[in-house]
Amino acid sequence: METYQAKLTKLPGAGRRSTRPWSDGADAASPGGGSLLAPFRLTAEESARFVRIVSQGALISRHYGIYQWLSGEEVQQVLPHQILIAAWGDFAKRDLKLDVTSALPNVRTEQVARCRIDEFVYKAHEEWVAAGRQPVLLETADFAAPRACGCPIHAALRGMRSAVMHGVRDERSGNESLYIALDTESLGAIPRVDGFKFLVHCLIAQIDVAFRRVAAFPLEEPKLPQATCAGWRDLSRREREILGCLRRGETNMDIAAALDISPHTVKNHLQRIFRKVGVHNRTQAAAHYNEAIRTHGEHA
């Protein structure tokens, strides 16, 4: 299969900082002073690939489905990346929700609750706005230096060399969704095609739809009541995380992907949880958890 990369040339001016969206001479000025993306004629192969991407995305209903879709060959050929950060909400009020999708070890959404990446995201948003809310490609060092901490997510961000940033603005609510695709390839090694902005624009629209189909991954779980019974108190932190996922209806595969553990490990944890809280299956465990939260809330 011929890939986009086989047809591409290196970006002109690679390595020089610029917040200007990619320009291939096909853009027309918009009344607002920005640019309008001109439709780009795809080859038959490219059209078929994009139809497959849209078809696969339409089936997504869980976080694990998003992970599989984004890491698949079809999406990766259009938008190569190792980390995708999704941020949505009111950027002006700094009221955001975040989701992190990656195959890298321990680079997961749950890490954001322990070590925030908000400033990285806000700087990326500033670059996108400065570029007229059009697709932007930058060296990561040009717009944000990740914190020098040893957590998995910041360690991974320090290894990224380039970022493709694009989003969607909801004109009705004023909220925005921003997607930051990060890769270890530098600008000088990342090729392009005419109309690449148009492809990214179309793909991000589909990614946005897919993320809207799944509930936000909670960064903080309600505290389990400590006075309910000895079984609840005996649960480890990991077992509580898994029980929280279970309450949201996640499958073993979903939980494994979210917590970066194997499905077999998830199964073993569940068996220990069942024994500790005195239930026989995941439905009973989730029901007992929900009842405990309703009864004791977060103040137990």
N, C-alpha and C positions, 0 to 999 in steps of 0.2 A: 504493500500500500504506500502510495506516495504521500509524504507528509508535507505540511506547510513549510517546514524548515528546509526542505529540499529546494524550495523555490526562492528562499529569502536571501537578502543581503544584509550586512551589518548596518545597524543604525548609524546614520551620520552624526558626528559630534558625540559619539559615545564617551561617557566619562565626564562630560561637561554638565553642570547643573542647569536644569531648565524646568520650570513648572508649566511650560507651554504644552498643550496636548499635541500628540503626533499629528503632523500635517502631511498629506500626500497631494495637496493641490486640488482636492475634490470637494473641499468644504465651501459652503456658501455662508456669508455673513447673515446672522439672525437679527431681527429688530432690536433685541436686547443687547446687542453688542458682542454676543458670544458667537459660536459657530454651530451650524446645523450639520448633522452627519448625513452625508450623501449616500444613498443606497449603493451597494457594491454588488456587482454581478459575480456570483459564485460559479465555480465550475460544477459539473455534474457530481463529481466526487465530493466536493465541499458541501454541496446542497444535501446530498444523501447523509453525510456525516452530521450536519446540523439537524436534520429531521430525526436521526437516531438519538441525538442529545436531548431534543425536546421530548421525544417519546419516552425515553428512560426517565427524564425528570418528572414527567407527569404521573409516574407511578409511586413517587416518594411519599411516604407517610411517617417515617421515623428518622431519627438522627443517623442511625447506622446506614440507612438508604442514601442519605446525603453524602456520607463518607465514601461509600462505594462508588457513587456516581461521579464525585469530584476527582477521585483517584483513578478512575477508569481511563482507558486509552483515548476515547473519543474527546472527552473534555480536556485532557492533558495535551492533546495535539493542538487544540485551539488556544488554551491558556495554561502553559506549563507552570506548575507551582508545587511547592512542598508544604506550604502552610496557607490556609485561607482564613482570614479573620473577618467575621461578619459583625457589624455594629449597627444598631438601629435605635431610633428614638429622637429626642429633642437635643440636638448638639448644642444649641444656644444656651439651654438651661443645664447642660451637662447631665442629662438624664438618659442614660443609655443602657441597653442590654447587649451582651457580647456572646459570641459563639466562636469557637476555634476548632477547625477541622484539619487534621494532619495525620499522616502515617508515622511521623517521627515519635520515638518513645517519650511518653509522658507529656506530650504537647497536646493538651486537652482543655476543654472548656472549664473543667473543675479547677484547673490550676489558676485560673484568673481570679478565683475567690481568695486564693492564698497570696498571690503576688500580682497586683494590678498592672494592666498595660494601657490604662486610659490615656496617658499623655502621648504615647506612641500613636494611638488611634486619633486623638484630637489633632495632632500635627499632620497626619495623613489627610484628615478631613480639610484642614486649612489649605493644603496643596491642591486638593481636588476642587475646592471652591475657587481658588485663585486661577485655576485652569479653565474656569467657565463651566464646571461640572461636566467635563468631558473626560474620557479615559486618559490617564496620566501614567507615564513610565519614568521612574526615578531610581537612582542608586539609593539604597536605604540610608547610607551614611549622609546623604545630602539633605535629608529632611528630619531624621530622628535617630538619635543614638540610644539604643536600648539600655536600660539600667544595668549597672555592673553587679548584678547579684547572681547567685549560683543556682537559682531555680531552673527547672527544665525549660520553661517557656522563654525566659529571657536569654538563656544560653543558646537556644535555637534561633532566636531573633538576631543575636549577634553573628550567627553564621550565614544569615541571608544577605544577598548582595543587591538584589533588585526587587522592585515592587511595582505591580500594576494595580492602579486604584481607579475604581469607578463605582457609581452608586445610582440610587433612584430617589428622587424627591417626591413626596406626596403633597401635591399642591392644596389638597383639601385640609389636611391637618397641619401642614408645615413641617412634619417630621421627615427624616431622611434615613435611608439605609446605605451604608458604605461597605464595600467589599475590597479587601486588601489581599492580593495574591502575591506571596513572597517566594522567591526562589534563590538558590545558591549561585546561579549563573549571573555574571556581571553584565552590565549594559553592553559592553563590547562584544559579548558572546551571544547576545540574544538577537536573533534576526527578526525581520518584519516583512510584511507584504503590503501592497497598496490596499487600502480599505481595512487595515487591521483594526482601526478604531471602530469601524462598523461591526466587525465580528465580535469584538469585546463588548460593545454596547448591547448587541443582541443576546450574547451569552449571559451577561450579568442580569439582564431582565429575566431570563429563565431561572438563574440561581436565586434571584429575589423571590420569585414565585415559589420555588421549592422550599426555601427557608420559612416562608409564611405558612406552609402547610403543617409544620411541626411546632409543638410548644417550645418556648424558650427553655433551655437547660438551666434549672435554678442554680444560682451560685451559692446560695445558702439554704440549707435544709432546716426546717423547724426542729427544735430540740425535742428529742424523745423524752417523755415524762419519766423522771427518775424515781418517782414513788409508786409507779403502777405495780411493778412486781420485780423480783430479783432478776428475772430473765431479761427485762429491758436494760437493767443496769449493767448486766454482764456482756452486753453487745460491744464489740470492738468498734473503733471508728470506721473501719472498712465495711463491717457488717451493717452499720447504720447507713452508710452511703448506698450500699446495695439494696437495703430495705426501702430507702427513699426512691430509688429507681423502680423498684418493684411496685410501689404505690402509684407511680405514674404510668404503669402498664408496659414498661420496657421488657423486651425479651432478653434471654440470656446473651444473645449476640449483641444486642444494643448495649447492655450493661458492660460487656467485655470491651467493646469499642470505646465506650465513654471513659472507663477506668483504666484502660490499657492493661488488661489482664486477659487470660484465656477463658473461653466459655467453660472449660472443665473446672477452672478455679472458681468461677461464679457458681457453678453447681455445688461445689464443696462448701462454699460460704453459705449458700441457701440451706443446705442440710443442717449446718451448725445453727443457723438462725432458727429454723423450725424446732430443733431440740431445745434451744434456750428459752423460747417464748411459748412452747407447748402447743404448737400447731402441726398440721400434717401436710399442708400444701401452700403454694404461693398465694392463692386466693384468700385463705384464712389469715395468712401473715399480713397481707395488705389491708384486709378488713380490720384486724386488730390494731394495726398501726393507725388507720384513719380514725377509729373510735378513740384511741388514746389521744390523738391530736385534738379531736373535737372536745374531748372531756377536759384535758389539761392545758391545751394551747401551748404557747411558747414560754409560759411562766413557771412551769414545773421545775 
